[in-house]
Amino acid sequence: MGQWSLVSAELIDAKGNKGQLVEGADPQGFLVFLDNGRFTLQIIAAIPKLSGDRIASTPEESRTVARGVLSYWGTYSVNEADKTFTYNIERSSYPNQNGMQARRVIQSLSADELKFGVPARLAGGQNNLVWKRVK
């Protein structure tokens, strides 16, 4: 439980190529686990300002935003025996995740750091995320 700040979010695609989970410079993120079983996660790159109203953005601007943001929330459960937790995603900026259960494998957990992996991405490959506890 608690509040966590993103340290790194590595994506390894289905072909083994490494990259960032979101496109763009200086991705930052915030993850919160509440003791009532709710969570929220946001990872956002430094996206250039839009040319005008966000609803009337150009196709290229919309593409940049879509690739530079990952945000979702819902409930979570923890399985201490197998060192996993599962997000029950209610709503996501990546709509293919809406309503799904997303299992995460805890690689390490200390008072100050949380590392977990996403062993099976929807698009293939995996993700590895590192978070630092916010004090």
Contacts in CASP RR format, 6 or more apart in sequence:
PFRMAT RR
TARGET T0000
AUTHOR 0000-0000-0000
METHOD contacts of the structure
MODEL  1
MGQWSLVSAELIDAKGNKGQLVEGADPQGFLVFLDNGRFTLQIIAAIPKL
SGDRIASTPEESRTVARGVLSYWGTYSVNEADKTFTYNIERSSYPNQNGM
QARRVIQSLSADELKFGVPARLAGGQNNLVWKRVK
1 33 0 8 1.000
1 34 0 8 1.000
1 35 0 8 1.000
2 32 0 8 1.000
2 33 0 8 1.000
2 34 0 8 1.000
2 133 0 8 1.000
2 134 0 8 1.000
3 30 0 8 1.000
3 31 0 8 1.000
3 32 0 8 1.000
3 133 0 8 1.000
3 134 0 8 1.000
4 30 0 8 1.000
4 31 0 8 1.000
4 32 0 8 1.000
4 33 0 8 1.000
4 114 0 8 1.000
4 131 0 8 1.000
4 132 0 8 1.000
4 133 0 8 1.000
4 134 0 8 1.000
5 28 0 8 1.000
5 29 0 8 1.000
5 30 0 8 1.000
5 31 0 8 1.000
5 131 0 8 1.000
5 132 0 8 1.000
5 133 0 8 1.000
5 134 0 8 1.000
6 27 0 8 1.000
6 28 0 8 1.000
6 29 0 8 1.000
6 30 0 8 1.000
6 31 0 8 1.000
6 43 0 8 1.000
6 129 0 8 1.000
6 130 0 8 1.000
6 131 0 8 1.000
6 132 0 8 1.000
7 113 0 8 1.000
7 130 0 8 1.000
7 131 0 8 1.000
7 132 0 8 1.000
8 128 0 8 1.000
8 129 0 8 1.000
8 130 0 8 1.000
9 20 0 8 1.000
9 21 0 8 1.000
9 22 0 8 1.000
9 27 0 8 1.000
9 29 0 8 1.000
9 43 0 8 1.000
9 127 0 8 1.000
9 128 0 8 1.000
9 129 0 8 1.000
9 130 0 8 1.000
10 18 0 8 1.000
10 19 0 8 1.000
10 20 0 8 1.000
10 21 0 8 1.000
10 127 0 8 1.000
10 128 0 8 1.000
10 129 0 8 1.000
11 18 0 8 1.000
11 19 0 8 1.000
11 20 0 8 1.000
11 21 0 8 1.000
11 121 0 8 1.000
11 126 0 8 1.000
11 127 0 8 1.000
12 18 0 8 1.000
12 19 0 8 1.000
12 125 0 8 1.000
12 126 0 8 1.000
12 127 0 8 1.000
12 128 0 8 1.000
13 19 0 8 1.000
13 123 0 8 1.000
13 124 0 8 1.000
13 125 0 8 1.000
14 121 0 8 1.000
14 123 0 8 1.000
14 124 0 8 1.000
14 125 0 8 1.000
16 125 0 8 1.000
20 27 0 8 1.000
20 45 0 8 1.000
21 27 0 8 1.000
21 43 0 8 1.000
21 70 0 8 1.000
21 127 0 8 1.000
21 129 0 8 1.000
22 43 0 8 1.000
22 44 0 8 1.000
22 45 0 8 1.000
22 67 0 8 1.000
22 68 0 8 1.000
22 69 0 8 1.000
22 70 0 8 1.000
23 45 0 8 1.000
23 64 0 8 1.000
23 67 0 8 1.000
23 68 0 8 1.000
24 45 0 8 1.000
24 46 0 8 1.000
24 47 0 8 1.000
24 67 0 8 1.000
24 68 0 8 1.000
25 45 0 8 1.000
25 46 0 8 1.000
26 45 0 8 1.000
26 46 0 8 1.000
27 43 0 8 1.000
27 44 0 8 1.000
27 45 0 8 1.000
27 46 0 8 1.000
27 68 0 8 1.000
28 43 0 8 1.000
28 44 0 8 1.000
28 45 0 8 1.000
29 41 0 8 1.000
29 42 0 8 1.000
29 43 0 8 1.000
29 44 0 8 1.000
30 40 0 8 1.000
30 41 0 8 1.000
30 42 0 8 1.000
30 134 0 8 1.000
31 39 0 8 1.000
31 40 0 8 1.000
31 41 0 8 1.000
31 42 0 8 1.000
31 131 0 8 1.000
32 39 0 8 1.000
32 40 0 8 1.000
32 41 0 8 1.000
33 39 0 8 1.000
33 76 0 8 1.000
37 75 0 8 1.000
37 76 0 8 1.000
37 77 0 8 1.000
38 73 0 8 1.000
38 74 0 8 1.000
38 75 0 8 1.000
38 76 0 8 1.000
39 73 0 8 1.000
39 74 0 8 1.000
39 75 0 8 1.000
39 76 0 8 1.000
39 87 0 8 1.000
40 71 0 8 1.000
40 72 0 8 1.000
40 73 0 8 1.000
40 74 0 8 1.000
41 70 0 8 1.000
41 71 0 8 1.000
41 72 0 8 1.000
41 73 0 8 1.000
41 87 0 8 1.000
42 69 0 8 1.000
42 70 0 8 1.000
42 71 0 8 1.000
43 69 0 8 1.000
43 70 0 8 1.000
43 71 0 8 1.000
44 68 0 8 1.000
44 69 0 8 1.000
44 70 0 8 1.000
44 71 0 8 1.000
45 68 0 8 1.000
45 69 0 8 1.000
47 64 0 8 1.000
47 65 0 8 1.000
47 68 0 8 1.000
47 69 0 8 1.000
48 64 0 8 1.000
50 57 0 8 1.000
50 61 0 8 1.000
50 65 0 8 1.000
51 57 0 8 1.000
51 58 0 8 1.000
51 61 0 8 1.000
57 65 0 8 1.000
66 93 0 8 1.000
69 93 0 8 1.000
70 92 0 8 1.000
70 93 0 8 1.000
70 94 0 8 1.000
71 92 0 8 1.000
71 93 0 8 1.000
72 87 0 8 1.000
72 89 0 8 1.000
72 90 0 8 1.000
72 91 0 8 1.000
72 92 0 8 1.000
72 93 0 8 1.000
72 94 0 8 1.000
72 97 0 8 1.000
73 89 0 8 1.000
73 90 0 8 1.000
73 91 0 8 1.000
74 87 0 8 1.000
74 88 0 8 1.000
74 89 0 8 1.000
74 90 0 8 1.000
74 91 0 8 1.000
75 87 0 8 1.000
75 88 0 8 1.000
75 90 0 8 1.000
76 85 0 8 1.000
76 86 0 8 1.000
76 87 0 8 1.000
76 88 0 8 1.000
77 85 0 8 1.000
77 86 0 8 1.000
77 88 0 8 1.000
78 84 0 8 1.000
78 85 0 8 1.000
79 85 0 8 1.000
79 86 0 8 1.000
83 105 0 8 1.000
83 106 0 8 1.000
84 103 0 8 1.000
84 104 0 8 1.000
84 105 0 8 1.000
84 106 0 8 1.000
85 103 0 8 1.000
85 104 0 8 1.000
85 106 0 8 1.000
85 116 0 8 1.000
86 101 0 8 1.000
86 102 0 8 1.000
86 103 0 8 1.000
86 104 0 8 1.000
87 101 0 8 1.000
87 102 0 8 1.000
87 104 0 8 1.000
88 99 0 8 1.000
88 101 0 8 1.000
89 97 0 8 1.000
89 98 0 8 1.000
89 99 0 8 1.000
89 100 0 8 1.000
89 101 0 8 1.000
89 102 0 8 1.000
90 98 0 8 1.000
90 99 0 8 1.000
91 98 0 8 1.000
92 98 0 8 1.000
94 122 0 8 1.000
96 122 0 8 1.000
97 122 0 8 1.000
102 118 0 8 1.000
103 119 0 8 1.000
104 116 0 8 1.000
104 117 0 8 1.000
104 118 0 8 1.000
105 116 0 8 1.000
105 117 0 8 1.000
105 118 0 8 1.000
105 119 0 8 1.000
106 114 0 8 1.000
106 115 0 8 1.000
106 116 0 8 1.000
107 115 0 8 1.000
107 116 0 8 1.000
107 117 0 8 1.000
107 128 0 8 1.000
108 114 0 8 1.000
108 115 0 8 1.000
109 115 0 8 1.000
111 133 0 8 1.000
112 132 0 8 1.000
112 133 0 8 1.000
113 130 0 8 1.000
113 131 0 8 1.000
113 132 0 8 1.000
113 133 0 8 1.000
114 130 0 8 1.000
114 131 0 8 1.000
114 133 0 8 1.000
115 128 0 8 1.000
115 129 0 8 1.000
115 130 0 8 1.000
115 131 0 8 1.000
116 128 0 8 1.000
116 129 0 8 1.000
117 126 0 8 1.000
117 127 0 8 1.000
117 128 0 8 1.000
117 129 0 8 1.000
118 126 0 8 1.000
118 127 0 8 1.000
118 128 0 8 1.000
118 129 0 8 1.000
119 126 0 8 1.000
120 126 0 8 1.000
121 127 0 8 1.000
END
